[in-house]
């Protein structure tokens, strides 16, 4: 790590401070433990250092070595330690997968085998899936979205995205636990909390093709509110009709597209 940082940072004082972060150890149950490798989990500097490390280990290696060796198109999209690689030819994807393991091992890293796979994806994925007796091609999850093969209104292939089921279920569990613990506080505080939470959710997930999935999420939030607000006392507080009137007076925000993929820059059109 420090060798990579020295390529970009000349100030020895700053390098010394970063070194102290790396060797500062960590606390667990009131006891301090030393660190002899890696970055401190949860540390403020860890995401930045991880990005710098993977820039040299992965990004530059892919651009300078892997892509030049490929006969077909090859691209990488990375965010922090999560990344997707796209290859035109299957054999080049398989060769890269083998090379990737060796590359990461060289720098004391490894891939998560259970989260890594090679799948056919693109214009011909549906045809290939049908030939193998499957109705739909495979999908993959990246940054909270499930990416799947779809078609435009003109019938041409287009990558589409919807909220990852795993992420949606996790968020609903989180909301359920919060309501279960806080159902007896002032109802306006509860509604204000969910209004702000939904706005944040919409800001991330309301992209082209995903409004239907987000609308279903909002419906499930309304059902959770109905269920747990009715458990504030022994008596039932709401019928569904009364709850609908309450939502009319204190409405939750409705989803609308925040990011239109058609407005994105042409330079990244290859991943759309």
C-alpha positions in Angstrom: 0.0 0.0 0.0 2.7 2.5 1.0 4.6 1.8 -2.2 1.6 2.8 -4.2 1.0 5.9 -2.2 4.6 7.0 -2.7 3.9 7.1 -6.5 1.3 9.9 -5.9 2.4 11.5 -2.6 5.8 13.2 -2.1 5.2 14.7 1.4 6.9 12.4 3.9 4.8 13.8 6.8 1.5 12.8 5.1 2.9 9.4 4.4 3.9 9.0 8.0 0.4 10.0 9.2 -1.2 7.4 6.8 1.3 4.8 8.1 0.1 5.5 11.6 -3.5 4.9 10.5 -2.5 1.5 9.1 -0.6 0.5 12.1 -2.9 2.0 14.7 -4.7 -1.2 15.6 -8.4 -1.6 16.5 -10.6 -1.8 19.5 -13.0 -4.7 20.2 -15.0 -5.1 23.4 -12.7 -2.6 25.1 -9.5 -4.4 24.1 -6.9 -3.1 21.7 -5.5 -5.4 18.9 -2.6 -4.7 16.7 -2.9 -4.7 12.9 -0.1 -6.2 10.8 -1.9 -6.0 7.4 -4.9 -4.4 5.6 -6.7 -1.3 6.5 -8.8 -0.8 9.7 -12.4 -1.9 9.0 -14.7 1.1 9.4 -11.8 3.6 9.5 -12.4 6.9 7.9 -9.3 6.5 5.6 -10.1 2.9 4.6 -12.3 3.5 1.6 -9.8 6.0 0.1 -6.9 3.7 0.6 -8.8 0.7 -0.9 -9.6 2.8 -3.9 -6.0 3.8 -4.4 -4.9 0.2 -3.9 -7.4 -1.2 -6.4 -6.6 1.5 -8.9 -3.1 0.1 -9.3 -3.9 -3.6 -8.7 -7.0 -3.8 -10.9 -7.9 -0.7 -13.0 -4.5 0.0 -14.5 -3.7 -3.7 -15.0 -7.0 -4.1 -16.9 -6.5 -1.1 -19.1 -2.7 -1.5 -19.8 -2.5 -5.3 -20.0 -5.9 -7.2 -20.2 -7.7 -5.0 -22.7 -4.7 -4.9 -25.1 -4.6 -8.7 -25.1 -8.3 -9.1 -26.0 -9.3 -9.4 -29.6 -12.9 -8.3 -28.8 -14.2 -5.5 -26.7 -13.4 -5.5 -23.0 -14.6 -3.1 -20.3 -14.5 -2.8 -16.5 -16.8 -0.8 -14.2 -15.7 -0.6 -10.6 -17.1 1.1 -7.5 -14.9 0.6 -4.3 -14.3 -3.2 -4.2 -17.3 -4.2 -6.3 -16.7 -4.4 -10.1 -18.2 -5.9 -13.3 -16.1 -6.9 -16.3 -17.6 -7.2 -19.8 -16.1 -9.2 -22.6 -17.2 -9.7 -26.2 -15.9 -13.3 -26.3 -16.5 -16.0 -23.8 -13.0 -17.5 -23.9 -11.5 -14.2 -23.1 -13.8 -13.8 -20.1 -12.7 -17.2 -18.9 -9.0 -16.4 -19.4 -9.5 -13.2 -17.5 -11.2 -15.0 -14.6 -8.2 -17.2 -14.2 -5.7 -14.3 -14.5 -7.7 -12.2 -12.0 -7.3 -14.8 -9.3 -3.5 -14.8 -9.8 -3.3 -11.1 -10.0 -5.2 -10.6 -6.7 -3.2 -13.3 -5.0 0.0 -11.5 -5.9 -1.3 -8.5 -3.8 -2.7 -10.6 -0.9 -6.3 -10.2 -2.1 -8.9 -12.8 -3.2 -12.3 -12.7 -4.9 -15.5 -13.8 -3.2 -16.2 -17.0 -5.0 -19.9 -17.1 -4.0 -20.5 -13.7 -5.5 -18.4 -14.1 -8.7 -19.6 -15.8 -11.9 -19.4 -15.7 -15.7 -22.7 -15.2 -17.4 -23.8 -14.7 -21.0 -25.3 -11.2 -21.2 -26.2 -8.9 -24.1 -28.0 -8.9 -27.5 -27.7 -12.7 -28.0 -28.2 -13.8 -24.4 -32.0 -14.4 -24.8 -31.4 -16.6 -27.9 -28.7 -18.5 -26.2 -30.9 -19.1 -23.1 -33.8 -20.3 -25.3 -31.4 -22.8 -27.0 -30.5 -24.2 -23.6 -34.2 -24.6 -22.6 -34.3 -21.5 -20.3 -37.0 -18.8 -20.8 -34.8 -15.9 -19.6 -31.1 -15.1 -19.6 -29.1 -14.7 -16.4 -29.1 -11.5 -14.5 -26.5 -9.9 -12.1 -26.6 -7.6 -9.2 -24.4 -4.5 -9.0 -24.6 -1.6 -6.6 -28.1 -2.5 -5.3 -29.6 -3.0 -8.8 -30.4 -6.2 -10.6 -29.3 -5.8 -14.2 -31.2 -7.8 -16.8 -31.6 -8.1 -20.6 -34.5 -6.1 -21.9 -35.8 -4.3 -25.0 -36.5 -0.7 -25.9 -39.8 0.5 -27.3 -38.3 -0.1 -30.8 -37.6 -3.7 -29.9 -33.8 -3.3 -29.7 -31.7 -4.8 -26.9 -31.1 -2.6 -23.9 -29.8 -3.3 -20.4 -32.5 -2.6 -17.8 -32.3 -2.3 -14.0 -34.5 -2.9 -11.1 -34.0 -2.8 -7.3 -32.1 -5.9 -6.0 -34.5 -8.2 -4.2 -31.9 -8.7 -1.5 -31.5 -5.0 -0.9 -35.3 -4.4 -0.8 -35.9 -7.2 1.7 -33.0 -5.9 3.9 -34.5 -2.4 3.8 -38.0 -3.7 4.7 -36.6 -5.7 7.6 -34.8 -2.6 8.9 -38.0 -0.5 8.7 -40.0 -3.3 10.4 -37.6 -3.5 13.3 -37.6 0.3 13.7 -41.4 0.4 13.7 -41.6 -2.5 16.2 -39.4 -0.6 18.6 -40.8 2.9 18.0 -44.5 2.3 17.3 -45.6 4.1 20.5 -43.9 7.5 19.8 -45.8 10.4 18.3 -47.3 9.3 15.0 -46.2 12.5 13.3 -42.5 11.8 14.2 -43.0 8.3 12.7 -44.4 9.7 9.5 -41.7 12.3 9.3 -39.0 9.7 9.7 -40.5 7.6 6.8 -40.9 10.6 4.6 -37.3 11.4 4.9 -36.3 7.8 4.5 -38.3 7.4 1.3 -36.9 10.6 -0.2 -33.4 9.2 0.3 -34.5 5.8 -1.2 -36.0 7.5 -4.2 -32.9 9.6 -4.8 -30.9 6.4 -5.3 -33.3 3.9 -6.8 -35.6 6.1 -9.0 -33.8 5.5 -12.3 -35.2 4.6 -15.7 -37.1 1.3 -15.8 -37.3 1.1 -12.0 -40.3 3.2 -10.9 -42.6 0.2 -10.8 -40.2 -1.6 -8.4 -39.9 1.5 -6.2 -43.7 2.0 -6.2 -44.1 -1.6 -4.9 -41.6 -0.8 -2.2 -43.6 2.3 -1.1 -46.8 0.1 -1.0 -45.0 -2.3 1.3 -43.9 0.5 3.6 -47.5 1.7 3.8 -48.6 -1.8 4.8 -45.9 -1.9 7.5 -47.1 1.4 8.8 -50.7 0.1 8.8 -49.7 -3.1 10.6 -47.5 -1.6 13.4 -49.5 1.6 14.0 -52.4 -0.8 14.8 -50.3 -2.3 17.5 -49.9 0.8 19.5 -52.5 -0.4 21.9 -54.9 -3.3 22.6 -57.6 -1.6 20.5 -57.2 -1.5 16.7 -56.3 2.1 15.7 -57.1 1.9 12.0 -59.3 0.1 9.5 -57.7 0.2 6.0 -60.2 2.9 5.0 -59.3 5.1 7.9 -55.7 4.5 7.3 -56.1 5.6 3.7 -57.8 8.8 4.9 -54.8 9.3 7.3 -52.4 8.9 4.4 -54.4 11.4 2.4 -53.9 14.0 5.2 -50.2 12.9 5.8 -49.1 11.6 2.4 -45.8 9.8 1.9 -43.8 11.1 -1.1 -44.4 9.4 -4.4 -41.6 8.1 -6.6 -40.6 9.8 -9.8 -37.5 9.3 -12.0 -34.4 11.1 -10.6 -31.9 9.8 -13.0 -32.7 9.3 -16.7 -30.1 7.0 -18.3 -30.8 8.6 -21.7 -29.3 11.8 -20.3 -26.0 10.2 -19.4 -22.8 11.0 -21.2 -22.1 9.2 -24.5 -18.7 8.1 -23.3 -20.3 5.5 -21.0 -23.0 4.4 -23.4 -21.3 1.0 -23.7 -22.6 -0.1 -20.3 -26.2 1.1 -20.8 
